[in-house]
Amino acid sequence: MTETYQNWIGGKWVPSASGETFESRNPASMDEVLGAFPRSSAQDVDAAVQASKDAYPDWMNTPAPERADYLLRVALLLEERIEEWSELMTREMGKTLKESRGDIQEGIDFLHYMAGEGRRMMGHTVPSELRDKFSMTVRHPIGVVGLITPWNFPIAIPTWKIAPAIVAGCTSVFKPAEDTPLLATLLVQALEEVGLPPGVLNLVHGYGEEAGAPIVEHPDVRAVSFTGSLEVGRRINERCGALMKRCSLELGSKNVMIVMPDADMDLAVEAASWGAFATSGQRCTATSRLVVHDAAREEFTRRMLERVEGMKVGSGLDPEVELAPVINEEQKHRILEYIEIGKQEGAKLLTGGEELTGDGYDKGNFIAPTVFDDVKPDMRIAQEEIFGPVTAIIRTDDVDEAIRMANSVDYGLSAAIYTHDITNVFKAVKELEFGIVYVNAPTIGAEIQLPFGGMKNTGNGHREAGPQALDEFMEWKAVSVDYSGKVQKAQGID
Ligand code: UN1
């Protein structure tokens, strides 16, 4: 029997207005159904926005440390449930158990971090140009916000949005990806369990066009935070622009790792393999390009191939598996299409390049780890985000050219350089147009106390995580208190 789950609106679990549902399935074994979830539409979103509006006045007046306490308590619950939830995450999203644990741990860490904000949330005091007048800045919640999240980090990314919204004093409508509704439901249930007041967070399941778009369009939603594809992000950005809403976008990328001849080859090979193939390349930080210096190329490529060809592909529940399935059939076809494009463009397929079928693979979405060599920087496989287990080796013989190639994409999330040459390190740190730069560390694995986000088409300048996380959900209010007993005029007009 398939269990049917519900939306959470105004503190109540309710089905969608239409009564329709959709199913969540295991990408390693598509005949396993994890549950049926409400297929919501504008009507459900309206109810969720209304509940958020009703809850807002009291919530924004609740002291920030008290708001933060819910985050601390939910973090403790997640710690208890990490094993149980990781298994469910692997079943629902596909990635390996180890990575599922990492995802939940990232959520826990960020909940703790943001809970601390409840006791900081600092403004400034600023001198006034007038006598007997006191000036300061205070932070003010933006109001009702919409949170739309992807499937690749079913707990971490929702907490990156939910936790700062809660501590900021916003109330929200949360629409998780339709591929991972179960984990989103568990997170919301945990927030209910710790007593989060009704309407502070509202969960609406469904598809982007049916349930996501009405959140963006709703006149009472003051800000939208979205993580997903460039294509959808662009549409959200346009609509938010026209509707005068704040919008924070974390979109695709084409990340890069530069390998110089003096790199520690053991580290470089391991970092490239992990960066490119962890989460089956389905991270916006995935190493989808390797710009390798000619003097390192032969050894790097040979060792990388050995490493990648030794990877066990299969269900993420198998502890020996390194490469788990991709999320769904549509993504599988998209990735296979890119592999074809790469071949047609004249890149040299070194390994992989195909769907895996047969024993253990037939019911799931498995693609062999794929490495292309002799990729030219302007090829589509070197420019466009594939979001799958595919990486491209690009040759270079010079650090300046490597940096130029690294920057020659429309995106700018994560870049790494492997070298011990201090001059090259500082040159790369300064010149790489990426929001996250690593020296001798892989492009994946961002820590939550640092700002997360990218340059160029990766986003619109906002950052998640780190101390910057609150900026998505708060306004700055300039406050002046005049105790002079006069009407004083600024700018020297007296
Ligand atoms: C993402 O893929 O959207 O840095 C987030 C990393 C993870 C977060 C990835 N900590 O790879």
Residues whose N, C-alpha, C, O or C-beta is under 5 A from the ligand:
A	BS01	UN1	Q282 R283 C284 T285 T443 I444 G445 A446
